[in-house]
Amino acid sequence: MAIRPELHDELLKPPADERQALADELYDSLDDEPLDPTWERAWSDEIARRVQDIADGNVQLVDADEMHAELRDELQSFDK
């Protein structure tokens, strides 16, 4: 479903903080929707697999701050 162009333009007019509040409200409204049981089961299985990989020592955990810094550096290299 496409958003009408006039509605799209109107939604982009408010200041960033108001758009953020609206975006948060829209996002929160999605939590009211029932989850697809197949999707939910698939994610539960994936989470269990990842937790087991960590417990078994099959993966190396990376500090989030370090990863964010690496990603920022990598993205900045594209601008050069």
MARLUMMI-935267 format. One record per residue: residue in three letters; x, z, y of N, C-alpha, C in turn. Coordinates in steps of 0.2 Angstrom, whole numbers. Layout:
residues N
<pt aa="ala" n_x="X" n_z="Z" n_y="Y" ca_x="X" ca_z="Z" ca_y="Y" c_x="X" c_z="Z" c_y="Y"/>
...
END
This chain:
residues 80
<pt aa="met" n_x="4" n_z="0" n_y="-6" ca_x="0" ca_z="0" ca_y="0" c_x="4" c_z="0" c_y="6"/>
<pt aa="ala" n_x="4" n_z="-5" n_y="10" ca_x="8" ca_z="-5" ca_y="16" c_x="4" c_z="-1" c_y="22"/>
<pt aa="ile" n_x="8" n_z="1" n_y="26" ca_x="6" ca_z="5" ca_y="32" c_x="4" c_z="0" c_y="38"/>
<pt aa="arg" n_x="-1" n_z="0" n_y="41" ca_x="-3" ca_z="-4" ca_y="46" c_x="2" c_z="-4" c_y="52"/>
<pt aa="pro" n_x="5" n_z="-10" n_y="54" ca_x="10" ca_z="-10" ca_y="59" c_x="9" c_z="-5" c_y="65"/>
<pt aa="glu" n_x="2" n_z="-5" n_y="68" ca_x="1" ca_z="-1" ca_y="73" c_x="2" c_z="7" c_y="72"/>
<pt aa="leu" n_x="0" n_z="9" n_y="66" ca_x="1" ca_z="15" ca_y="63" c_x="8" c_z="17" c_y="63"/>
<pt aa="his" n_x="12" n_z="12" n_y="60" ca_x="19" ca_z="13" ca_y="59" c_x="22" c_z="14" c_y="66"/>
<pt aa="asp" n_x="21" n_z="10" n_y="70" ca_x="24" ca_z="11" ca_y="77" c_x="22" c_z="17" c_y="80"/>
<pt aa="glu" n_x="16" n_z="20" n_y="79" ca_x="13" ca_z="26" ca_y="82" c_x="17" c_z="32" c_y="79"/>
<pt aa="leu" n_x="18" n_z="31" n_y="73" ca_x="21" ca_z="37" ca_y="69" c_x="29" c_z="38" c_y="71"/>
<pt aa="leu" n_x="32" n_z="32" n_y="74" ca_x="39" ca_z="33" ca_y="76" c_x="40" c_z="35" c_y="83"/>
<pt aa="lys" n_x="34" n_z="36" n_y="87" ca_x="35" ca_z="37" ca_y="94" c_x="37" c_z="45" c_y="95"/>
<pt aa="pro" n_x="34" n_z="50" n_y="92" ca_x="36" ca_z="57" ca_y="94" c_x="43" c_z="58" c_y="93"/>
<pt aa="pro" n_x="45" n_z="63" n_y="96" ca_x="52" ca_z="65" ca_y="96" c_x="54" c_z="67" c_y="88"/>
<pt aa="ala" n_x="61" n_z="67" n_y="87" ca_x="63" ca_z="68" ca_y="80" c_x="61" c_z="74" c_y="77"/>
<pt aa="asp" n_x="60" n_z="80" n_y="81" ca_x="58" ca_z="86" ca_y="78" c_x="51" c_z="86" c_y="75"/>
<pt aa="glu" n_x="46" n_z="82" n_y="79" ca_x="40" ca_z="81" ca_y="77" c_x="39" c_z="77" c_y="71"/>
<pt aa="arg" n_x="43" n_z="71" n_y="71" ca_x="43" ca_z="67" ca_y="65" c_x="45" c_z="70" c_y="59"/>
<pt aa="gln" n_x="50" n_z="75" n_y="60" ca_x="53" ca_z="79" ca_y="54" c_x="47" c_z="83" c_y="51"/>
<pt aa="ala" n_x="44" n_z="86" n_y="56" ca_x="38" ca_z="91" ca_y="54" c_x="33" c_z="87" c_y="50"/>
<pt aa="leu" n_x="31" n_z="81" n_y="53" ca_x="26" ca_z="77" ca_y="49" c_x="29" c_z="74" c_y="42"/>
<pt aa="ala" n_x="35" n_z="72" n_y="42" ca_x="38" ca_z="70" ca_y="36" c_x="38" c_z="76" c_y="31"/>
<pt aa="asp" n_x="40" n_z="82" n_y="33" ca_x="39" ca_z="88" ca_y="29" c_x="32" c_z="89" c_y="26"/>
<pt aa="glu" n_x="27" n_z="88" n_y="30" ca_x="20" ca_z="89" ca_y="28" c_x="18" c_z="84" c_y="23"/>
<pt aa="leu" n_x="20" n_z="78" n_y="25" ca_x="18" ca_z="73" ca_y="20" c_x="22" c_z="74" c_y="13"/>
<pt aa="tyr" n_x="28" n_z="76" n_y="13" ca_x="32" ca_z="77" ca_y="7" c_x="28" c_z="82" c_y="3"/>
<pt aa="asp" n_x="27" n_z="88" n_y="7" ca_x="24" ca_z="94" ca_y="3" c_x="17" c_z="92" c_y="0"/>
<pt aa="ser" n_x="13" n_z="87" n_y="4" ca_x="7" ca_z="85" ca_y="1" c_x="8" c_z="81" c_y="-6"/>
<pt aa="leu" n_x="13" n_z="79" n_y="-7" ca_x="14" ca_z="75" ca_y="-14" c_x="15" c_z="80" c_y="-19"/>
<pt aa="asp" n_x="16" n_z="87" n_y="-18" ca_x="17" ca_z="92" ca_y="-23" c_x="10" c_z="93" c_y="-26"/>
<pt aa="asp" n_x="4" n_z="91" n_y="-22" ca_x="-2" ca_z="93" ca_y="-25" c_x="-4" c_z="88" c_y="-30"/>
<pt aa="glu" n_x="-1" n_z="82" n_y="-31" ca_x="-2" ca_z="77" ca_y="-35" c_x="0" c_z="79" c_y="-42"/>
<pt aa="pro" n_x="-4" n_z="78" n_y="-47" ca_x="-2" ca_z="79" ca_y="-54" c_x="3" c_z="75" c_y="-57"/>
<pt aa="leu" n_x="8" n_z="78" n_y="-60" ca_x="14" ca_z="75" ca_y="-63" c_x="12" c_z="71" c_y="-69"/>
<pt aa="asp" n_x="15" n_z="65" n_y="-70" ca_x="15" ca_z="61" ca_y="-76" c_x="18" c_z="65" c_y="-82"/>
<pt aa="pro" n_x="15" n_z="67" n_y="-87" ca_x="18" ca_z="71" ca_y="-92" c_x="24" c_z="67" c_y="-96"/>
<pt aa="thr" n_x="24" n_z="61" n_y="-96" ca_x="29" ca_z="57" ca_y="-99" c_x="35" c_z="58" c_y="-95"/>
<pt aa="trp" n_x="34" n_z="57" n_y="-88" ca_x="40" ca_z="58" ca_y="-83" c_x="43" c_z="65" c_y="-83"/>
<pt aa="glu" n_x="38" n_z="70" n_y="-83" ca_x="40" ca_z="77" ca_y="-83" c_x="44" c_z="79" c_y="-89"/>
<pt aa="arg" n_x="42" n_z="76" n_y="-95" ca_x="45" ca_z="77" ca_y="-102" c_x="52" c_z="74" c_y="-101"/>
<pt aa="ala" n_x="53" n_z="68" n_y="-99" ca_x="59" ca_z="65" ca_y="-99" c_x="64" c_z="68" c_y="-94"/>
<pt aa="trp" n_x="62" n_z="71" n_y="-88" ca_x="66" ca_z="75" ca_y="-84" c_x="68" c_z="81" c_y="-87"/>
<pt aa="ser" n_x="64" n_z="85" n_y="-91" ca_x="65" ca_z="91" ca_y="-94" c_x="71" c_z="90" c_y="-99"/>
<pt aa="asp" n_x="70" n_z="84" n_y="-103" ca_x="75" ca_z="82" ca_y="-108" c_x="82" c_z="81" c_y="-105"/>
<pt aa="glu" n_x="82" n_z="77" n_y="-99" ca_x="88" ca_z="76" ca_y="-96" c_x="91" c_z="82" c_y="-93"/>
<pt aa="ile" n_x="87" n_z="86" n_y="-90" ca_x="90" ca_z="93" ca_y="-88" c_x="93" c_z="97" c_y="-93"/>
<pt aa="ala" n_x="90" n_z="97" n_y="-99" ca_x="92" ca_z="101" ca_y="-105" c_x="99" c_z="98" c_y="-107"/>
<pt aa="arg" n_x="99" n_z="91" n_y="-107" ca_x="105" ca_z="88" ca_y="-109" c_x="111" c_z="89" c_y="-105"/>
<pt aa="arg" n_x="110" n_z="89" n_y="-98" ca_x="115" ca_z="91" ca_y="-93" c_x="117" c_z="98" c_y="-94"/>
<pt aa="val" n_x="113" n_z="102" n_y="-94" ca_x="115" ca_z="109" ca_y="-95" c_x="119" c_z="110" c_y="-101"/>
<pt aa="gln" n_x="117" n_z="107" n_y="-107" ca_x="121" ca_z="108" ca_y="-113" c_x="128" c_z="105" c_y="-112"/>
<pt aa="asp" n_x="129" n_z="99" n_y="-108" ca_x="135" ca_z="96" ca_y="-107" c_x="140" c_z="101" c_y="-103"/>
<pt aa="ile" n_x="137" n_z="105" n_y="-98" ca_x="140" ca_z="109" ca_y="-95" c_x="143" c_z="115" c_y="-99"/>
<pt aa="ala" n_x="138" n_z="118" n_y="-103" ca_x="139" ca_z="123" ca_y="-108" c_x="145" c_z="121" c_y="-113"/>
<pt aa="asp" n_x="145" n_z="115" n_y="-115" ca_x="150" ca_z="113" ca_y="-120" c_x="156" c_z="111" c_y="-117"/>
<pt aa="gly" n_x="157" n_z="111" n_y="-110" ca_x="163" ca_z="109" ca_y="-107" c_x="164" c_z="101" c_y="-107"/>
<pt aa="asn" n_x="159" n_z="98" n_y="-108" ca_x="160" ca_z="90" ca_y="-108" c_x="160" c_z="87" c_y="-101"/>
<pt aa="val" n_x="158" n_z="91" n_y="-96" ca_x="158" ca_z="88" ca_y="-89" c_x="162" c_z="93" c_y="-85"/>
<pt aa="gln" n_x="165" n_z="90" n_y="-79" ca_x="169" ca_z="94" ca_y="-75" c_x="165" c_z="95" c_y="-68"/>
<pt aa="leu" n_x="163" n_z="101" n_y="-67" ca_x="159" ca_z="102" ca_y="-61" c_x="163" c_z="101" c_y="-54"/>
<pt aa="val" n_x="160" n_z="98" n_y="-49" ca_x="164" ca_z="97" ca_y="-43" c_x="160" c_z="101" c_y="-37"/>
<pt aa="asp" n_x="164" n_z="104" n_y="-33" ca_x="162" ca_z="108" ca_y="-28" c_x="158" c_z="103" c_y="-23"/>
<pt aa="ala" n_x="152" n_z="105" n_y="-21" ca_x="148" ca_z="101" ca_y="-17" c_x="151" c_z="99" c_y="-10"/>
<pt aa="asp" n_x="154" n_z="104" n_y="-7" ca_x="157" ca_z="103" ca_y="0" c_x="163" c_z="98" c_y="-1"/>
<pt aa="glu" n_x="167" n_z="99" n_y="-7" ca_x="172" ca_z="94" ca_y="-8" c_x="169" c_z="87" c_y="-9"/>
<pt aa="met" n_x="164" n_z="86" n_y="-13" ca_x="161" ca_z="80" ca_y="-14" c_x="158" c_z="77" c_y="-8"/>
<pt aa="his" n_x="155" n_z="81" n_y="-4" ca_x="152" ca_z="78" ca_y="3" c_x="158" c_z="76" c_y="7"/>
<pt aa="ala" n_x="163" n_z="79" n_y="8" ca_x="169" ca_z="77" ca_y="12" c_x="172" c_z="71" c_y="9"/>
<pt aa="glu" n_x="172" n_z="70" n_y="2" ca_x="175" ca_z="64" ca_y="0" c_x="170" c_z="58" c_y="1"/>
<pt aa="leu" n_x="164" n_z="59" n_y="1" ca_x="159" ca_z="54" ca_y="2" c_x="159" c_z="52" c_y="9"/>
<pt aa="arg" n_x="159" n_z="57" n_y="14" ca_x="160" ca_z="55" ca_y="21" c_x="166" c_z="51" c_y="22"/>
<pt aa="asp" n_x="172" n_z="53" n_y="19" ca_x="178" ca_z="49" ca_y="20" c_x="177" c_z="42" c_y="18"/>
<pt aa="glu" n_x="174" n_z="41" n_y="12" ca_x="173" ca_z="35" ca_y="9" c_x="168" c_z="30" c_y="13"/>
<pt aa="leu" n_x="163" n_z="33" n_y="16" ca_x="158" ca_z="30" ca_y="20" c_x="161" c_z="28" c_y="27"/>
<pt aa="gln" n_x="166" n_z="32" n_y="29" ca_x="169" ca_z="30" ca_y="36" c_x="174" c_z="25" c_y="35"/>
<pt aa="ser" n_x="177" n_z="24" n_y="29" ca_x="181" ca_z="19" ca_y="27" c_x="178" c_z="12" c_y="28"/>
<pt aa="phe" n_x="171" n_z="12" n_y="26" ca_x="168" ca_z="5" ca_y="27" c_x="167" c_z="3" c_y="34"/>
<pt aa="asp" n_x="167" n_z="8" n_y="39" ca_x="167" ca_z="6" ca_y="46" c_x="173" c_z="3" c_y="49"/>
<pt aa="lys" n_x="178" n_z="3" n_y="45" ca_x="185" ca_z="1" ca_y="48" c_x="186" c_z="-6" c_y="46"/>
END
